């Protein structure tokens, strides 16, 4: 909970979910089941070895030959650094596939709508291929060693029979027959023990890898907070020559951007995909720290504003908002934990959500995601806006907040935004240019830089990127399917 949202966004929810669920489950399985078995599997051979040497040391030594061979095969071919690295790569491939699967499932509506195949999602297909490669590779690498180990472990009984024929060539004594029966019974226990040792070793590698993945998250440092705490004086925003690059990227996602937003001013960020709009807005909310330059809210550097205080100053409405599996009331109350029911109702009313509440069986106490009760994407977006109303932060960031809304929901969302934006500093990210024509200032982002800025009319008069985007947008809005002509 202390890590910034940028970390979650960079790592991917699928990967983090797999570590939280599967890796922690692996440690539980090891502690509850494998560790006791491991202790028994190591203690049993010691006792068996002593018993084998006491009754008949010759038969005891012969029994140990296959056991030693099995241990050597296990230690050299089935364990060790190389096999641990193979296990790590296998888990990496499984983790990557899990992460991409989450994104693929989210994109299924697009696949079904446009009749696309899995090959449209190249990253998911590549993740499956990578997992297949490591699964088959790991299996093939283990095939011969496992066959050899299993053969050696189970050969003890056969060796005992051969030894019996050799030792009884000059006659059989009652004492030898008794010892032989004893060793025939004991060797089966030794075989089972060797198999347990092998599986315990594999479990050890799995849990070591699981712990390493968990510690990668636990040891990730949150964004630093200085002791020099600052408090914003107002809701103005100033970016001074900021640059930012994502981890393992050689190019700057934001490259030398400077802009100023007055308190209560409404600005819009537009531009081609990948231009840096969402990244710039995320930096203002301090999802990441800038590489150079500074970002100030109300004259206070965001690095010197405590994270809890910063979140009280900034509301961020994402394009794909989520409702948790809890009541409507508790979902909205996340914006203000001590809010009363009356305040929640008022927030829902201001966010144009009362039509949603009226059709639910228990009103604001209705549980979302249970007994078949769900809300649409547009309704979910309006509920998330109610959360922002309740929070009532002075700075509001809207990241494509109407992207997934149908026309009816979009109209209601826009009405909610008009009321929510009053007396607030607003940063809008939009592809639907009709929604930002009244903005006080529009910044056109391209390749991480501000390519153009000005009001709607000023940018149209320049005939640049924005003018081209506006013309293309109007073409798309006015496009209609013509009537098919008869041949």
DRENDO-1510 file (C-alpha; in Angstrom, 1 decimal, always signed):
<recs>
REC; n; res; u; v; w
REC; 1; UNK; +0.0; +0.0; +0.0 .
REC; 2; UNK; +3.0; +2.3; +0.4 .
REC; 3; UNK; +4.2; +1.8; -3.2 .
REC; 4; UNK; +3.1; +4.4; -5.8 .
REC; 5; UNK; +0.5; +3.6; -8.4 .
REC; 6; UNK; +3.2; +3.9; -11.0 .
REC; 7; UNK; +4.8; +0.7; -9.7 .
REC; 8; UNK; +1.5; -1.3; -10.0 .
REC; 9; UNK; +1.1; +0.1; -13.5 .
REC; 10; UNK; +4.6; -0.8; -14.6 .
REC; 11; UNK; +4.6; -4.3; -13.2 .
REC; 12; UNK; +1.1; -5.2; -14.3 .
REC; 13; UNK; -1.7; -6.4; -12.1 .
REC; 14; UNK; -1.5; -10.0; -13.5 .
REC; 15; UNK; +2.1; -10.4; -12.4 .
REC; 16; UNK; +1.5; -8.9; -8.9 .
REC; 17; UNK; -1.6; -11.0; -8.5 .
REC; 18; UNK; +0.3; -14.2; -9.3 .
REC; 19; UNK; +3.0; -13.3; -6.8 .
REC; 20; UNK; +0.6; -12.4; -4.0 .
REC; 21; UNK; -1.6; -15.5; -4.5 .
REC; 22; UNK; +0.6; -18.3; -6.0 .
REC; 23; UNK; +4.0; -17.4; -4.3 .
REC; 24; UNK; +2.5; -17.0; -0.9 .
REC; 25; UNK; +0.5; -20.3; -1.4 .
REC; 26; UNK; +3.8; -22.1; -2.3 .
REC; 27; UNK; +5.3; -21.0; +1.0 .
REC; 28; UNK; +2.3; -22.3; +2.9 .
REC; 29; UNK; +2.4; -25.7; +1.1 .
REC; 30; UNK; +6.2; -26.0; +1.9 .
REC; 31; UNK; +5.8; -25.1; +5.5 .
REC; 32; UNK; +2.7; -27.2; +6.2 .
REC; 33; UNK; +3.6; -30.3; +4.1 .
REC; 34; UNK; +7.0; -30.4; +2.4 .
REC; 35; UNK; +9.1; -29.2; +5.3 .
REC; 36; UNK; +7.9; -32.0; +7.7 .
REC; 37; UNK; +8.4; -34.5; +4.8 .
REC; 38; UNK; +11.8; -33.1; +4.2 .
REC; 39; UNK; +12.8; -33.6; +7.8 .
REC; 40; UNK; +11.6; -37.2; +7.8 .
REC; 41; UNK; +13.2; -38.0; +4.5 .
REC; 42; UNK; +16.6; -36.8; +5.8 .
REC; 43; UNK; +16.2; -38.6; +9.2 .
REC; 44; UNK; +15.0; -41.9; +7.9 .
REC; 45; UNK; +18.1; -42.8; +5.8 .
REC; 46; UNK; +20.3; -42.3; +8.9 .
REC; 47; UNK; +18.2; -44.8; +10.9 .
REC; 48; UNK; +18.0; -47.2; +8.0 .
REC; 49; UNK; +21.8; -47.0; +7.4 .
REC; 50; UNK; +22.4; -47.9; +11.0 .
REC; 51; UNK; +20.0; -50.9; +10.8 .
REC; 52; UNK; +21.5; -52.1; +7.6 .
REC; 53; UNK; +25.0; -52.1; +9.0 .
REC; 54; UNK; +23.9; -54.0; +12.2 .
REC; 55; UNK; +22.2; -57.0; +10.8 .
REC; 56; UNK; +24.4; -57.9; +7.8 .
REC; 57; UNK; +27.0; -55.3; +6.7 .
REC; 58; UNK; +27.6; -57.0; +3.4 .
REC; 59; UNK; +23.9; -56.8; +2.4 .
REC; 60; UNK; +23.8; -53.3; +3.8 .
REC; 61; UNK; +26.7; -52.1; +1.7 .
REC; 62; UNK; +25.1; -53.7; -1.4 .
REC; 63; UNK; +21.8; -51.9; -0.7 .
REC; 64; UNK; +23.7; -48.6; -0.5 .
REC; 65; UNK; +25.2; -48.8; -3.9 .
REC; 66; UNK; +22.0; -48.0; -5.9 .
REC; 67; UNK; +21.0; -45.5; -3.1 .
REC; 68; UNK; +24.4; -43.6; -3.5 .
REC; 69; UNK; +24.0; -43.6; -7.3 .
REC; 70; UNK; +20.5; -42.2; -6.9 .
REC; 71; UNK; +21.7; -39.5; -4.6 .
REC; 72; UNK; +24.6; -38.6; -7.0 .
REC; 73; UNK; +22.2; -38.4; -9.9 .
REC; 74; UNK; +19.8; -36.2; -8.0 .
REC; 75; UNK; +22.5; -33.8; -6.7 .
REC; 76; UNK; +24.3; -33.4; -10.0 .
REC; 77; UNK; +21.5; -33.6; -12.6 .
REC; 78; UNK; +18.2; -32.7; -10.8 .
REC; 79; UNK; +19.4; -30.0; -8.3 .
REC; 80; UNK; +22.1; -27.4; -8.4 .
REC; 81; UNK; +22.4; -23.9; -9.7 .
REC; 82; UNK; +21.5; -24.7; -13.3 .
REC; 83; UNK; +18.2; -26.5; -12.4 .
REC; 84; UNK; +17.4; -23.6; -10.0 .
REC; 85; UNK; +17.9; -21.1; -12.9 .
REC; 86; UNK; +15.8; -23.2; -15.2 .
REC; 87; UNK; +13.0; -23.2; -12.5 .
REC; 88; UNK; +13.3; -19.4; -12.3 .
REC; 89; UNK; +13.0; -19.0; -16.0 .
REC; 90; UNK; +10.0; -21.4; -16.0 .
REC; 91; UNK; +8.3; -19.3; -13.3 .
REC; 92; UNK; +9.2; -16.1; -15.2 .
REC; 93; UNK; +7.5; -17.4; -18.3 .
REC; 94; UNK; +4.4; -18.5; -16.3 .
REC; 95; UNK; +4.3; -15.1; -14.6 .
REC; 96; UNK; +4.5; -13.3; -17.9 .
REC; 97; UNK; +1.7; -15.4; -19.4 .
REC; 98; UNK; -0.4; -14.7; -16.3 .
REC; 99; UNK; +0.1; -11.0; -16.7 .
REC; 100; UNK; -0.7; -11.0; -20.4 .
REC; 101; UNK; -3.7; -13.3; -19.8 .
REC; 102; UNK; -5.3; -10.6; -17.6 .
REC; 103; UNK; -4.9; -8.0; -20.4 .
REC; 104; UNK; -6.2; -10.5; -23.0 .
REC; 105; UNK; -9.4; -11.3; -20.9 .
REC; 106; UNK; -10.0; -7.5; -20.6 .
REC; 107; UNK; -9.8; -7.3; -24.4 .
REC; 108; UNK; -12.2; -10.1; -25.1 .
REC; 109; UNK; -15.1; -7.8; -25.9 .
REC; 110; UNK; -13.0; -6.3; -28.7 .
REC; 111; UNK; -12.0; -9.7; -30.0 .
REC; 112; UNK; -15.6; -10.9; -30.1 .
REC; 113; UNK; -16.9; -7.7; -31.6 .
REC; 114; UNK; -14.4; -7.6; -34.5 .
REC; 115; UNK; -13.9; -11.3; -35.0 .
REC; 116; UNK; -10.2; -11.2; -34.2 .
REC; 117; UNK; -8.0; -14.1; -33.3 .
REC; 118; UNK; -5.5; -14.7; -30.6 .
REC; 119; UNK; -2.8; -13.5; -33.1 .
REC; 120; UNK; -4.1; -10.0; -32.7 .
REC; 121; UNK; -2.7; -10.0; -29.2 .
REC; 122; UNK; +0.9; -10.6; -30.1 .
REC; 123; UNK; +2.3; -10.2; -26.6 .
REC; 124; UNK; -0.1; -12.8; -25.2 .
REC; 125; UNK; +0.7; -15.2; -28.0 .
REC; 126; UNK; +4.5; -14.6; -27.4 .
REC; 127; UNK; +4.0; -15.2; -23.7 .
REC; 128; UNK; +2.2; -18.5; -24.4 .
REC; 129; UNK; +5.1; -19.5; -26.8 .
REC; 130; UNK; +7.7; -18.6; -24.2 .
REC; 131; UNK; +5.9; -20.6; -21.6 .
REC; 132; UNK; +5.6; -23.6; -23.9 .
REC; 133; UNK; +9.3; -23.3; -24.7 .
REC; 134; UNK; +10.4; -23.4; -21.0 .
REC; 135; UNK; +7.8; -26.1; -20.1 .
REC; 136; UNK; +8.9; -28.4; -22.8 .
REC; 137; UNK; +12.6; -27.6; -22.2 .
REC; 138; UNK; +12.3; -28.1; -18.5 .
REC; 139; UNK; +10.5; -31.4; -19.0 .
REC; 140; UNK; +13.0; -32.7; -21.6 .
REC; 141; UNK; +15.9; -31.7; -19.4 .
REC; 142; UNK; +14.4; -33.6; -16.5 .
REC; 143; UNK; +13.3; -36.7; -18.5 .
REC; 144; UNK; +16.6; -38.7; -18.6 .
REC; 145; UNK; +17.8; -37.7; -15.1 .
REC; 146; UNK; +14.4; -38.6; -13.6 .
REC; 147; UNK; +14.4; -41.9; -15.4 .
REC; 148; UNK; +17.9; -42.7; -14.2 .
REC; 149; UNK; +17.1; -41.6; -10.6 .
REC; 150; UNK; +13.9; -43.6; -10.5 .
REC; 151; UNK; +15.7; -46.7; -11.9 .
REC; 152; UNK; +18.5; -46.4; -9.4 .
REC; 153; UNK; +16.1; -45.8; -6.5 .
REC; 154; UNK; +14.0; -48.8; -7.4 .
REC; 155; UNK; +17.0; -51.1; -8.3 .
REC; 156; UNK; +17.7; -51.7; -4.6 .
REC; 157; UNK; +15.3; -54.6; -4.5 .
REC; 158; UNK; +16.8; -56.2; -7.6 .
REC; 159; UNK; +20.3; -55.8; -6.2 .
REC; 160; UNK; +19.3; -57.6; -3.1 .
REC; 161; UNK; +18.0; -60.6; -5.1 .
REC; 162; UNK; +21.2; -60.8; -7.1 .
REC; 163; UNK; +23.2; -60.6; -3.9 .
REC; 164; UNK; +21.1; -63.4; -2.4 .
REC; 165; UNK; +22.0; -65.7; -5.3 .
REC; 166; UNK; +25.7; -65.0; -5.0 .
REC; 167; UNK; +25.9; -65.3; -1.2 .
REC; 168; UNK; +23.8; -68.6; -1.1 .
REC; 169; UNK; +25.8; -70.4; -3.8 .
REC; 170; UNK; +27.6; -72.4; -1.0 .
REC; 171; UNK; +24.4; -73.0; +1.1 .
REC; 172; UNK; +21.8; -71.1; +2.9 .
REC; 173; UNK; +21.6; -70.5; +6.7 .
REC; 174; UNK; +18.5; -69.6; +8.6 .
REC; 175; UNK; +20.1; -66.4; +9.9 .
REC; 176; UNK; +20.9; -65.2; +6.3 .
REC; 177; UNK; +17.3; -65.9; +5.2 .
REC; 178; UNK; +15.9; -63.9; +8.1 .
REC; 179; UNK; +18.4; -61.0; +7.2 .
REC; 180; UNK; +17.4; -61.3; +3.6 .
REC; 181; UNK; +13.7; -60.9; +4.3 .
REC; 182; UNK; +14.5; -58.0; +6.6 .
REC; 183; UNK; +16.4; -56.2; +3.8 .
REC; 184; UNK; +13.8; -56.9; +1.2 .
REC; 185; UNK; +11.2; -55.2; +3.5 .
REC; 186; UNK; +13.5; -52.3; +4.4 .
REC; 187; UNK; +14.6; -51.5; +0.9 .
REC; 188; UNK; +11.1; -50.5; -0.1 .
REC; 189; UNK; +11.1; -47.9; +2.7 .
REC; 190; UNK; +14.5; -46.7; +1.4 .
REC; 191; UNK; +13.1; -46.3; -2.1 .
REC; 192; UNK; +10.1; -44.3; -0.9 .
REC; 193; UNK; +12.5; -42.1; +1.2 .
REC; 194; UNK; +14.7; -41.4; -1.8 .
REC; 195; UNK; +11.6; -40.3; -3.8 .
REC; 196; UNK; +10.6; -38.0; -0.9 .
REC; 197; UNK; +14.1; -36.5; -0.9 .
REC; 198; UNK; +13.8; -35.7; -4.6 .
REC; 199; UNK; +10.4; -34.1; -4.3 .
REC; 200; UNK; +11.5; -32.2; -1.2 .
REC; 201; UNK; +14.4; -30.8; -3.2 .
REC; 202; UNK; +12.1; -29.6; -6.0 .
REC; 203; UNK; +9.8; -28.0; -3.4 .
REC; 204; UNK; +12.8; -26.3; -1.9 .
REC; 205; UNK; +13.6; -24.7; -5.3 .
REC; 206; UNK; +10.0; -23.7; -5.9 .
REC; 207; UNK; +9.7; -22.0; -2.5 .
REC; 208; UNK; +13.1; -20.3; -2.8 .
REC; 209; UNK; +12.0; -18.8; -6.1 .
REC; 210; UNK; +8.6; -17.8; -4.6 .
REC; 211; UNK; +10.3; -16.1; -1.6 .
REC; 212; UNK; +12.6; -14.2; -4.0 .
REC; 213; UNK; +9.6; -12.9; -6.0 .
REC; 214; UNK; +7.8; -11.9; -2.8 .
REC; 215; UNK; +10.9; -10.1; -1.5 .
REC; 216; UNK; +11.2; -8.2; -4.9 .
REC; 217; UNK; +7.9; -6.6; -3.9 .
REC; 218; UNK; +8.6; -6.2; -0.2 .
REC; 219; UNK; +12.0; -4.7; -0.8 .
REC; 220; UNK; +10.9; -2.3; -3.4 .
REC; 221; UNK; +11.4; +1.2; -1.9 .
REC; 222; UNK; +8.4; +3.6; -1.9 .
REC; 223; UNK; +8.9; +7.1; -3.3 .
REC; 224; UNK; +11.1; +9.0; -0.8 .
REC; 225; UNK; +9.5; +11.5; +1.5 .
REC; 226; UNK; +11.6; +14.4; +2.9 .
REC; 227; UNK; +11.3; +15.7; +6.4 .
REC; 228; UNK; +10.8; +19.2; +4.9 .
REC; 229; UNK; +7.0; +19.0; +4.6 .
REC; 230; UNK; +5.3; +21.6; +2.6 .
REC; 231; UNK; +1.7; +22.5; +2.3 .
REC; 232; UNK; +0.1; +23.8; -0.9 .
REC; 233; UNK; -1.2; +27.4; -0.6 .
REC; 234; UNK; -3.7; +27.0; -3.4 .
REC; 235; UNK; -4.5; +24.6; -6.3 .
REC; 236; UNK; -2.2; +26.1; -8.9 .
REC; 237; UNK; +0.2; +23.7; -10.7 .
REC; 238; UNK; +3.6; +24.5; -12.1 .
REC; 239; UNK; +5.9; +22.2; -14.1 .
REC; 240; UNK; +9.4; +23.4; -14.5 .
REC; 241; UNK; +11.4; +21.7; -17.3 .
REC; 242; UNK; +10.6; +18.2; -16.2 .
REC; 243; UNK; +11.9; +15.1; -17.8 .
REC; 244; UNK; +10.9; +11.5; -17.1 .
REC; 245; UNK; +11.8; +8.1; -18.5 .
REC; 246; UNK; +10.3; +4.7; -17.7 .
REC; 247; UNK; +12.6; +2.0; -16.3 .
REC; 248; UNK; +14.7; +0.2; -18.9 .
REC; 249; UNK; +13.8; +2.8; -21.5 .
REC; 250; UNK; +16.5; +4.8; -23.3 .
REC; 251; UNK; +14.1; +7.5; -24.4 .
REC; 252; UNK; +12.4; +10.1; -22.3 .
REC; 253; UNK; +8.6; +9.8; -22.1 .
REC; 254; UNK; +8.5; +13.4; -20.9 .
REC; 255; UNK; +11.2; +15.6; -22.3 .
REC; 256; UNK; +11.7; +19.2; -20.9 .
REC; 257; UNK; +8.0; +20.1; -20.3 .
REC; 258; UNK; +7.2; +23.4; -18.6 .
REC; 259; UNK; +3.7; +24.8; -18.0 .
REC; 260; UNK; +1.7; +26.7; -15.4 .
REC; 261; UNK; -1.9; +26.3; -14.4 .
REC; 262; UNK; -3.6; +28.9; -12.3 .
REC; 263; UNK; -6.0; +28.0; -9.5 .
REC; 264; UNK; -9.4; +27.1; -10.9 .
REC; 265; UNK; -8.1; +27.0; -14.4 .
REC; 266; UNK; -9.2; +24.1; -16.7 .
REC; 267; UNK; -6.6; +22.8; -19.2 .
REC; 268; UNK; -6.7; +19.9; -21.6 .
REC; 269; UNK; -3.9; +17.5; -22.8 .
REC; 270; UNK; -4.4; +16.1; -26.3 .
REC; 271; UNK; -2.3; +14.6; -28.9 .
REC; 272; UNK; -1.5; +11.3; -30.7 .
REC; 273; UNK; -1.3; +8.1; -28.7 .
REC; 274; UNK; +2.1; +7.7; -26.9 .
REC; 275; UNK; +2.6; +11.4; -26.9 .
REC; 276; UNK; +3.0; +11.5; -23.0 .
REC; 277; UNK; -0.5; +12.8; -21.9 .
REC; 278; UNK; -1.2; +10.2; -19.3 .
REC; 279; UNK; +2.4; +10.1; -18.1 .
REC; 280; UNK; +2.4; +13.9; -17.6 .
REC; 281; UNK; -0.9; +13.8; -15.6 .
REC; 282; UNK; +0.4; +10.8; -13.6 .
REC; 283; UNK; +3.6; +12.7; -12.6 .
REC; 284; UNK; +1.4; +15.5; -11.2 .
REC; 285; UNK; -0.3; +13.0; -9.0 .
REC; 286; UNK; +3.2; +11.6; -8.2 .
REC; 287; UNK; +2.7; +8.1; -9.5 .
REC; 288; UNK; +6.4; +8.4; -10.3 .
REC; 289; UNK; +9.1; +10.9; -9.6 .
REC; 290; UNK; +10.5; +13.1; -12.3 .
REC; 291; UNK; +14.1; +12.5; -13.5 .
REC; 292; UNK; +14.8; +16.3; -13.5 .
REC; 293; UNK; +12.9; +19.5; -13.0 .
REC; 294; UNK; +10.2; +20.0; -10.5 .
REC; 295; UNK; +6.4; +19.8; -10.1 .
REC; 296; UNK; +4.7; +22.2; -7.7 .
REC; 297; UNK; +1.1; +22.3; -6.4 .
REC; 298; UNK; +0.3; +25.6; -4.7 .
REC; 299; UNK; +4.0; +26.4; -4.6 .
REC; 300; UNK; +4.9; +23.2; -2.8 .
REC; 301; UNK; +7.0; +20.6; -4.5 .
REC; 302; UNK; +5.1; +17.3; -4.7 .
REC; 303; UNK; +8.1; +15.5; -3.4 .
REC; 304; UNK; +7.8; +17.5; -0.1 .
REC; 305; UNK; +4.1; +16.9; +0.3 .
REC; 306; UNK; +3.3; +13.8; +2.4 .
REC; 307; UNK; +1.7; +11.1; +0.2 .
REC; 308; UNK; -1.6; +11.1; +2.2 .
REC; 309; UNK; -1.8; +14.9; +2.0 .
REC; 310; UNK; -1.1; +14.9; -1.7 .
REC; 311; UNK; -3.9; +12.4; -2.4 .
REC; 312; UNK; -6.2; +14.7; -0.5 .
REC; 313; UNK; -5.3; +17.5; -2.9 .
REC; 314; UNK; -5.6; +15.5; -6.1 .
REC; 315; UNK; -8.5; +13.4; -7.4 .
REC; 316; UNK; -7.8; +11.1; -10.3 .
REC; 317; UNK; -10.6; +9.7; -12.4 .
REC; 318; UNK; -9.3; +6.9; -14.6 .
REC; 319; UNK; -10.7; +5.9; -17.9 .
REC; 320; UNK; -11.4; +2.4; -16.6 .
REC; 321; UNK; -12.6; +2.8; -13.1 .
REC; 322; UNK; -13.2; -0.2; -10.8 .
REC; 323; UNK; -15.8; -1.0; -8.2 .
REC; 324; UNK; -14.8; -3.4; -5.4 .
REC; 325; UNK; -16.9; -6.3; -4.3 .
REC; 326; UNK; -18.6; -4.3; -1.5 .
REC; 327; UNK; -21.7; -2.1; -1.1 .
REC; 328; UNK; -22.2; +1.0; -3.2 .
REC; 329; UNK; -22.0; +3.0; +0.0 .
REC; 330; UNK; -18.6; +1.5; +1.0 .
REC; 331; UNK; -17.3; +2.0; -2.6 .
REC; 332; UNK; -18.2; +5.7; -2.6 .
REC; 333; UNK; -17.0; +6.2; +1.0 .
REC; 334; UNK; -13.4; +5.3; -0.1 .
REC; 335; UNK; -13.2; +8.9; -1.2 .
REC; 336; UNK; -13.9; +10.0; +2.4 .
REC; 337; UNK; -13.8; +7.3; +5.1 .
REC; 338; UNK; -15.7; +9.3; +7.7 .
REC; 339; UNK; -18.5; +10.4; +5.4 .
REC; 340; UNK; -22.1; +10.2; +6.5 .
REC; 341; UNK; -24.9; +8.5; +4.6 .
REC; 342; UNK; -26.3; +11.9; +3.8 .
REC; 343; UNK; -23.0; +13.1; +2.3 .
REC; 344; UNK; -22.8; +9.9; +0.2 .
REC; 345; UNK; -26.3; +10.4; -1.1 .
REC; 346; UNK; -25.5; +14.0; -2.0 .
REC; 347; UNK; -22.3; +12.9; -3.9 .
REC; 348; UNK; -24.4; +10.3; -5.8 .
REC; 349; UNK; -27.0; +12.9; -6.7 .
REC; 350; UNK; -24.3; +15.4; -8.0 .
REC; 351; UNK; -22.7; +12.6; -10.0 .
REC; 352; UNK; -26.0; +11.8; -11.8 .
REC; 353; UNK; -26.2; +8.4; -10.1 .
REC; 354; UNK; -29.6; +8.4; -8.6 .
REC; 355; UNK; -31.1; +6.4; -11.5 .
REC; 356; UNK; -28.6; +3.7; -10.8 .
REC; 357; UNK; -29.4; +3.6; -7.0 .
REC; 358; UNK; -33.2; +3.6; -7.6 .
REC; 359; UNK; -33.1; +0.4; -9.6 .
REC; 360; UNK; -30.9; -1.5; -7.2 .
REC; 361; UNK; -32.7; -3.8; -4.6 .
REC; 362; UNK; -31.0; -2.4; -1.5 .
REC; 363; UNK; -30.2; +1.1; -2.7 .
REC; 364; UNK; -26.8; +2.3; -1.6 .
REC; 365; UNK; -26.4; -0.8; +0.6 .
REC; 366; UNK; -26.5; -3.1; -2.5 .
REC; 367; UNK; -23.5; -5.3; -2.8 .
REC; 368; UNK; -21.7; -5.0; -6.2 .
REC; 369; UNK; -20.6; -8.2; -7.8 .
REC; 370; UNK; -22.8; -10.6; -5.9 .
REC; 371; UNK; -26.1; -12.4; -6.7 .
REC; 372; UNK; -25.8; -11.2; -10.3 .
REC; 373; UNK; -25.8; -7.5; -9.4 .
REC; 374; UNK; -23.4; -5.6; -11.6 .
REC; 375; UNK; -23.2; -2.1; -13.2 .
REC; 376; UNK; -22.2; -1.2; -16.7 .
REC; 377; UNK; -19.0; +0.5; -17.6 .
REC; 378; UNK; -20.7; +3.9; -17.9 .
REC; 379; UNK; -22.5; +3.5; -14.6 .
REC; 380; UNK; -19.3; +2.4; -13.0 .
REC; 381; UNK; -17.7; +5.6; -14.2 .
REC; 382; UNK; -20.5; +7.7; -12.8 .
REC; 383; UNK; -20.1; +6.0; -9.4 .
REC; 384; UNK; -16.4; +6.7; -9.5 .
REC; 385; UNK; -17.2; +10.3; -10.1 .
REC; 386; UNK; -19.4; +10.3; -7.0 .
REC; 387; UNK; -16.4; +9.1; -5.1 .
REC; 388; UNK; -14.5; +12.1; -6.5 .
REC; 389; UNK; -17.4; +14.4; -5.5 .
REC; 390; UNK; -17.2; +13.1; -1.9 .
REC; 391; UNK; -13.4; +13.5; -1.8 .
REC; 392; UNK; -13.8; +17.1; -3.1 .
REC; 393; UNK; -10.1; +17.6; -3.8 .
REC; 394; UNK; -9.0; +21.0; -5.2 .
REC; 395; UNK; -7.1; +19.4; -8.2 .
REC; 396; UNK; -9.0; +17.1; -10.5 .
REC; 397; UNK; -7.4; +14.9; -13.2 .
REC; 398; UNK; -9.7; +13.3; -15.7 .
REC; 399; UNK; -7.9; +10.6; -17.8 .
REC; 400; UNK; -10.2; +9.8; -20.7 .
REC; 401; UNK; -13.1; +9.5; -18.2 .
REC; 402; UNK; -15.7; +9.1; -20.9 .
REC; 403; UNK; -13.8; +6.7; -23.1 .
REC; 404; UNK; -16.0; +3.6; -22.4 .
REC; 405; UNK; -19.3; +5.4; -21.9 .
REC; 406; UNK; -22.3; +5.0; -24.2 .
REC; 407; UNK; -24.0; +8.2; -25.4 .
REC; 408; UNK; -26.5; +8.3; -22.6 .
REC; 409; UNK; -23.9; +7.7; -19.9 .
REC; 410; UNK; -21.5; +10.2; -21.6 .
REC; 411; UNK; -24.2; +12.9; -21.4 .
REC; 412; UNK; -24.7; +12.2; -17.7 .
REC; 413; UNK; -21.0; +12.0; -17.1 .
REC; 414; UNK; -20.4; +15.4; -18.8 .
REC; 415; UNK; -23.1; +16.9; -16.6 .
REC; 416; UNK; -21.5; +15.5; -13.5 .
REC; 417; UNK; -18.1; +16.8; -14.6 .
REC; 418; UNK; -19.5; +20.3; -15.1 .
REC; 419; UNK; -20.6; +20.4; -11.5 .
REC; 420; UNK; -17.5; +18.6; -10.2 .
REC; 421; UNK; -15.1; +21.0; -12.0 .
REC; 422; UNK; -16.5; +24.2; -10.4 .
REC; 423; UNK; -13.9; +26.1; -8.4 .
REC; 424; UNK; -11.3; +23.3; -9.1 .
REC; 425; UNK; -8.1; +23.1; -11.1 .
REC; 426; UNK; -8.9; +20.6; -13.8 .
REC; 427; UNK; -6.5; +18.6; -16.1 .
REC; 428; UNK; -8.4; +16.7; -18.8 .
REC; 429; UNK; -7.0; +14.1; -21.1 .
REC; 430; UNK; -9.3; +13.6; -24.0 .
REC; 431; UNK; -9.5; +12.0; -27.5 .
REC; 432; UNK; -13.0; +13.3; -28.0 .
REC; 433; UNK; -12.0; +16.9; -28.8 .
REC; 434; UNK; -15.6; +18.1; -28.6 .
REC; 435; UNK; -15.4; +17.7; -24.8 .
REC; 436; UNK; -12.5; +20.2; -24.3 .
REC; 437; UNK; -13.3; +23.1; -26.7 .
REC; 438; UNK; -14.1; +25.3; -23.7 .
REC; 439; UNK; -10.9; +24.6; -21.9 .
REC; 440; UNK; -8.9; +27.7; -20.7 .
REC; 441; UNK; -5.8; +26.2; -22.4 .
REC; 442; UNK; -5.1; +23.2; -24.6 .
REC; 443; UNK; -1.7; +21.6; -24.7 .
REC; 444; UNK; -0.9; +19.3; -27.6 .
REC; 445; UNK; +1.6; +16.6; -26.6 .
REC; 446; UNK; +3.8; +14.8; -29.1 .
REC; 447; UNK; +6.9; +12.7; -28.4 .
REC; 448; UNK; +6.9; +13.8; -24.8 .
REC; 449; UNK; +7.0; +17.5; -25.6 .
REC; 450; UNK; +4.5; +20.3; -25.8 .
REC; 451; UNK; +4.1; +20.8; -29.6 .
REC; 452; UNK; +1.4; +23.5; -29.4 .
REC; 453; UNK; -0.7; +25.3; -26.8 .
REC; 454; UNK; -3.5; +27.8; -26.8 .
REC; 455; UNK; -7.3; +28.0; -26.8 .
REC; 456; UNK; -9.4; +26.0; -29.2 .
REC; 457; UNK; -9.8; +28.8; -31.6 .
REC; 458; UNK; -6.1; +29.8; -31.4 .
REC; 459; UNK; -5.0; +26.3; -32.2 .
REC; 460; UNK; -7.3; +26.0; -35.1 .
REC; 461; UNK; -6.0; +29.3; -36.6 .
REC; 462; UNK; -2.4; +27.9; -36.4 .
REC; 463; UNK; -3.2; +25.1; -38.8 .
REC; 464; UNK; -0.9; +22.7; -37.0 .
REC; 465; UNK; -1.4; +19.3; -35.3 .
REC; 466; UNK; -4.5; +20.3; -33.4 .
REC; 467; UNK; -6.2; +21.6; -36.5 .
REC; 468; UNK; -5.4; +18.3; -38.2 .
REC; 469; UNK; -6.8; +16.4; -35.2 .
REC; 470; UNK; -9.9; +18.5; -35.2 .
REC; 471; UNK; -10.6; +17.9; -38.9 .
REC; 472; UNK; -10.1; +14.2; -38.5 .
REC; 473; UNK; -12.3; +14.1; -35.4 .
REC; 474; UNK; -15.1; +15.8; -37.2 .
REC; 475; UNK; -14.8; +13.4; -40.1 .
REC; 476; UNK; -15.1; +10.4; -37.8 .
REC; 477; UNK; -18.1; +12.0; -36.0 .
REC; 478; UNK; -19.9; +12.8; -39.3 .
REC; 479; UNK; -19.1; +9.4; -41.0 .
REC; 480; UNK; -22.1; +7.3; -41.9 .
REC; 481; UNK; -22.6; +4.0; -43.5 .
REC; 482; UNK; -24.0; +4.7; -47.0 .
REC; 483; UNK; -26.8; +2.7; -48.5 .
REC; 484; UNK; -25.6; -0.2; -50.6 .
REC; 485; UNK; -26.4; +0.3; -54.3 .
REC; 486; UNK; -28.1; -2.3; -56.3 .
REC; 487; UNK; -26.2; -4.0; -59.1 .
</recs>
